[in-house]
Amino acid sequence: MSQPKRDQVPYDVVNDIFGRLPVKSLTRFRSVSKPCNSIISDPTFISTLFNLNLTKSLISTNTHSGYLLYTPTVTTEHSSSTSKQLCTVVCNNDRTLTQVSKFEIPSFPGEYSIVGFFNSVFCLASYHQDFYHIIYLWNPSIRKFKELRSTRFRYSDVEVVFGFAFDSKNNDFKVLRLVTFREKKPQAEAELYTLSTDSWRKVIITTESLRGYEPNFGSIVSVLPHSVFCNGALHFIAKTCCHHFILSFDVHDETFHEIKLPQPQNHSLSFQLAVFKGLLAVLFFFFGLYNTGCLCDFWVMEEYGVVGSWARKCLIPVDSPHDFYCCTDNGELLFKSANGLVSINPPESLNWSILAIEDANWVGFSANSMESLVLLD
């Protein structure tokens, strides 16, 4: 006599159970059966799990000030890459650091740079000798990466800057590529990759939207790295033949706009954008008078898009105009120094605090540390 079949667990119950499991467990359970694999690989489940983990990770930040991510400087003589590991440490409220994870970065051909990261996904770029870039999206939590080959250049004498962002309204990751041509073409070009369509397409930089402050605006002749993401838009410092300005790109409606920079009293050697407590900020670097060393003039836009709301916060002595990494969510500015990674908390305090990270080649900050199945097959 045959045994009666056990009642199968309802689909929605299985979904709910899987949604409570760690990502590492889910990747193993894919091999248990075809139904399990079908559930875990389903785009709707991946999206639901992503949003659930994002909510959990944002709530968990109440116990600390966020996570530092960094790549150690490679000291081996024959290394062709800047780093082969990504380390994550939690910044506790007592300013101690606790290591959370360490991942091997996939071996990519040639040198690469980290463009940015959002919600468990990293964007890396490497320049190919045949005049095109290879972009990689990498999810360390599932050890998966996706290669994105961008359009080949017709000219070799170009400058390229990338931006990486998450479009929360469309639940989509996007990569923006800005190209300026030194001689052949006067105007910058833009291409946009969206993960949902897995394709690149051209985006028009409309000059009309960039003429708000200058009647003779001119063409964009260069765009400086690096980009920052704030208020739903990517931001770059761009230059025409006449002036510098902030070029913003709204990742939802995919339009470009101009934001006028503040006017510091000193002639700047370089600029760098940042996000300070959720607000757009800019750092101007210049040398002080009478051999006083390099100084950083720190400004914050207190009302987004309103030029009159630029406010000068403080003047910070620094070792070099190239030593700034990023801002944390609680308002600390992270710099590189001879003693390693240091932080400063303007404008309340200009005292340096040394963090226990030495020889960091790249440093980033995340308000959350989460896992996801994004990029799963």
C-alpha positions in Angstrom: 0.0 0.0 0.0 1.5 3.3 -1.0 2.1 6.0 1.5 0.0 9.2 1.1 1.8 12.2 -0.2 2.6 14.9 2.3 0.9 18.2 1.9 3.1 20.6 0.0 3.9 23.9 1.8 2.0 26.8 0.1 4.0 28.9 -2.3 3.5 32.1 -0.3 4.7 30.4 2.9 7.9 29.2 1.1 8.4 32.7 -0.2 8.0 34.2 3.3 10.5 31.6 4.7 13.1 32.3 2.0 12.7 36.0 2.5 14.0 35.6 6.1 17.1 33.6 5.2 20.6 35.0 4.6 21.7 35.4 1.0 24.5 32.8 1.4 21.9 30.2 2.4 19.6 31.1 -0.5 22.4 30.6 -3.0 23.0 27.1 -1.6 19.3 26.2 -1.6 19.1 26.8 -5.4 20.7 23.4 -5.9 18.2 21.6 -3.6 15.4 21.4 -6.2 14.1 23.0 -9.4 11.2 24.6 -7.5 13.5 26.1 -5.0 15.8 27.4 -7.7 12.8 28.8 -9.6 11.6 30.8 -6.5 15.0 32.1 -5.5 15.9 33.1 -9.1 12.6 34.9 -9.8 13.1 38.6 -10.4 10.1 39.5 -8.2 11.5 37.6 -5.3 15.0 39.1 -5.8 13.4 42.6 -5.8 11.2 41.9 -2.8 14.2 40.5 -0.8 16.3 43.5 -1.9 13.8 46.0 -0.5 13.3 44.0 2.7 17.0 43.8 3.4 17.4 47.5 2.5 14.8 48.4 5.1 16.4 46.2 7.7 19.9 47.6 7.1 18.7 51.2 7.4 17.0 50.4 10.7 20.2 48.8 12.0 22.2 51.9 11.6 20.7 53.3 14.8 23.4 51.4 16.8 26.4 52.9 15.0 27.5 55.6 12.5 27.7 53.3 9.4 30.3 51.3 7.6 33.7 52.1 6.1 34.7 50.2 3.0 38.3 50.3 1.8 40.8 48.6 -0.4 44.3 48.1 1.0 47.2 49.4 -1.0 49.0 46.6 -2.8 52.7 46.5 -1.9 53.7 43.6 -4.1 56.3 44.5 -6.7 54.6 42.9 -9.7 51.0 43.9 -9.1 49.2 45.6 -12.0 46.1 46.5 -10.0 45.5 48.9 -7.1 44.0 46.4 -4.8 42.7 42.8 -4.7 40.6 43.0 -1.5 37.6 44.9 -0.3 37.3 45.3 3.5 34.2 46.4 5.4 34.4 47.7 9.0 31.7 49.1 11.2 32.2 52.5 12.8 31.0 52.1 16.4 29.7 55.1 18.5 32.9 54.9 20.6 35.0 55.4 17.5 36.3 51.9 17.5 36.3 49.8 14.3 35.0 46.2 14.0 35.7 44.3 10.8 32.5 42.9 9.2 33.7 41.3 6.0 36.6 40.9 3.6 36.1 40.0 -0.1 38.4 39.1 -2.9 37.8 41.5 -5.8 37.6 39.6 -9.1 40.7 39.6 -11.3 40.0 42.0 -14.1 42.3 42.6 -17.0 44.4 45.8 -16.6 44.0 48.5 -14.0 40.5 49.3 -12.7 38.9 51.9 -10.4 35.9 51.8 -8.2 33.3 54.1 -9.7 30.8 53.8 -6.8 28.5 51.5 -4.9 24.9 51.3 -3.9 23.0 48.8 -1.8 25.4 45.8 -2.1 26.4 46.4 -5.8 29.7 47.9 -6.8 30.6 49.5 -10.2 34.2 49.1 -11.4 35.7 50.4 -14.6 38.9 49.6 -16.6 40.2 51.2 -19.7 40.9 48.9 -22.7 43.7 49.5 -25.1 41.3 49.5 -28.1 39.6 52.7 -27.1 36.7 51.5 -25.0 35.9 50.9 -21.4 34.9 47.7 -19.7 32.5 48.3 -16.9 31.8 45.7 -14.2 28.9 45.4 -11.8 29.9 43.3 -8.8 27.9 41.9 -6.0 30.3 40.6 -3.3 27.6 38.9 -1.2 27.0 36.3 -4.0 30.4 36.5 -5.7 28.8 37.5 -9.0 29.9 40.1 -11.5 28.5 41.3 -14.8 30.6 42.8 -17.6 29.3 45.8 -19.5 31.1 46.7 -22.7 30.6 50.3 -23.6 30.7 51.9 -27.1 34.1 51.9 -28.7 35.6 55.4 -29.2 36.3 56.7 -32.6 39.2 58.9 -31.2 41.9 58.0 -28.8 42.3 61.5 -27.3 39.3 61.4 -24.9 38.5 61.9 -21.2 35.9 59.7 -19.6 34.1 60.0 -16.3 31.6 57.5 -14.8 28.7 57.8 -12.4 26.8 55.0 -10.7 23.5 55.3 -9.0 20.4 53.5 -7.9 17.0 54.8 -9.2 14.7 54.1 -6.3 11.6 55.1 -8.2 12.2 52.5 -10.8 14.1 50.0 -8.6 17.0 50.1 -11.1 20.8 50.5 -11.2 22.2 52.9 -13.7 25.7 53.7 -15.0 26.3 57.1 -16.7 29.4 57.6 -19.0 30.4 61.1 -19.9 33.0 61.6 -22.7 34.8 64.8 -23.6 37.0 65.1 -26.7 40.1 67.2 -26.5 40.3 68.2 -30.2 38.0 66.4 -32.5 34.6 67.4 -31.1 33.6 70.4 -29.1 30.7 69.0 -27.0 30.6 66.3 -24.4 28.6 63.1 -25.1 26.7 60.9 -22.6 25.7 57.3 -22.5 23.5 55.5 -20.0 23.3 51.9 -19.0 20.3 50.5 -17.1 20.4 47.1 -15.5 16.7 46.5 -16.1 17.2 46.6 -19.9 20.8 45.4 -19.8 21.7 47.9 -22.6 23.4 51.3 -23.3 21.8 54.2 -25.0 22.8 57.8 -25.7 21.4 60.6 -23.5 21.3 64.1 -24.9 23.0 66.9 -22.9 20.6 69.7 -23.8 22.5 73.0 -23.8 19.3 74.9 -23.1 19.0 73.4 -19.6 22.5 74.5 -18.8 22.2 78.2 -19.7 20.6 79.4 -16.5 23.5 81.6 -15.2 25.6 82.4 -18.3 24.2 83.8 -21.6 27.4 82.7 -23.4 27.6 79.3 -21.8 29.7 77.5 -24.3 30.2 73.8 -24.7 31.4 71.4 -22.0 35.1 70.8 -22.7 35.9 68.6 -19.6 34.3 66.8 -16.7 36.2 66.0 -13.6 36.1 62.8 -11.6 34.6 61.9 -9.2 30.8 61.9 -9.1 28.6 62.1 -6.0 24.9 61.0 -5.7 22.6 63.4 -3.8 18.9 64.2 -4.0 18.2 61.6 -6.7 20.9 63.0 -9.0 24.5 62.3 -10.0 26.8 65.4 -9.8 30.0 66.2 -11.5 32.2 69.3 -11.8 32.3 70.3 -15.4 34.1 73.1 -17.3 33.3 75.2 -20.4 35.7 77.6 -22.0 34.4 80.2 -19.6 33.8 78.7 -16.2 33.4 75.7 -13.9 29.9 74.5 -12.7 28.2 71.5 -11.2 26.6 69.2 -13.9 23.7 67.2 -12.4 21.9 64.3 -13.9 18.5 63.2 -12.5 18.6 59.4 -12.6 14.8 59.2 -12.6 13.8 61.5 -15.4 17.3 61.3 -17.0 17.8 65.0 -17.6 20.9 67.2 -17.1 20.9 70.5 -15.2 23.4 73.2 -14.1 24.1 74.2 -10.5 26.3 77.2 -10.0 29.3 76.8 -7.7 29.9 79.2 -4.8 32.5 81.8 -5.2 35.4 81.4 -2.7 37.8 84.3 -2.2 40.9 82.3 -3.1 42.0 80.9 -6.4 41.5 77.1 -6.2 43.9 74.5 -7.2 41.2 71.8 -7.4 37.6 71.0 -6.5 35.9 68.0 -5.1 32.2 67.3 -4.5 30.9 65.5 -1.4 27.6 64.7 0.4 27.5 66.3 3.9 24.7 65.1 6.1 22.5 64.5 3.0 23.4 67.9 1.5 25.5 68.7 -1.6 28.9 70.0 -0.7 32.0 71.2 -2.4 35.6 71.4 -1.2 38.0 74.0 -2.7 41.7 73.3 -2.2 44.3 76.1 -2.4 47.7 77.1 -0.9 47.7 79.6 1.9 49.8 82.8 2.1 53.3 82.8 3.6 53.9 79.1 3.2 50.9 78.1 5.4 50.4 74.9 3.5 47.4 73.6 1.7 43.9 74.6 2.9 40.4 73.3 2.2 37.5 75.7 1.9 34.4 73.7 2.8 30.9 74.8 1.4 27.5 73.3 1.8 24.3 73.9 -0.3 21.7 74.1 2.5 18.7 74.1 0.2 19.2 71.9 -2.9 19.2 73.7 -6.2 19.1 77.2 -4.6 22.4 78.9 -5.4 21.9 81.5 -2.7 21.9 78.8 0.0 25.6 78.0 -0.5 27.1 78.4 3.0 30.8 78.5 3.9 31.4 76.2 6.9 35.1 76.2 7.7 38.7 76.3 6.5 40.6 73.1 7.1 44.4 72.6 6.9 45.3 69.5 4.9 48.4 67.8 3.6 47.5 67.7 0.0 44.5 68.7 -2.3 44.3 65.0 -3.3 43.9 63.5 0.1 40.1 63.8 0.6 38.1 60.5 0.5 34.5 61.1 1.4 32.0 62.2 4.1 30.2 59.9 6.6 26.5 60.3 7.3 27.1 61.9 10.7 29.2 64.6 9.1 32.8 63.5 9.5 35.2 64.2 6.6 37.7 61.5 5.9 41.2 62.4 4.7 44.4 60.5 4.0 47.4 61.6 6.1 51.0 60.5 6.9 49.5 58.6 9.9 46.8 56.8 7.9 43.1 57.5 7.7 41.9 60.5 9.8 38.6 62.2 10.3 37.4 65.7 11.1 34.0 66.9 12.2 33.4 70.4 10.9 32.3 73.0 11.8 31.9 71.9 15.4 35.5 70.7 15.7 38.6 70.9 13.5 40.5 68.3 15.5 41.9 65.4 13.6 41.0 61.9 14.8 43.2 59.0 13.6 41.3 55.8 12.6 42.9 52.4 12.7 43.2 52.0 9.0 46.6 52.3 7.3 47.7 52.2 3.7 44.2 52.5 2.2 44.2 53.0 -1.5 40.4 53.7 -1.7 37.9 54.6 1.0 34.2 54.8 0.8 31.3 55.1 3.3 27.9 53.4 3.5 25.0 54.0 5.8 24.1 50.3 5.5 25.8 47.0 4.9 23.4 44.6 3.2 23.3 41.5 1.1 21.2 40.9 -2.0 20.6 38.6 -4.9 21.0 41.4 -7.5 23.0 40.1 -10.5 22.0 36.5 -9.8 22.3 34.9 -13.3 
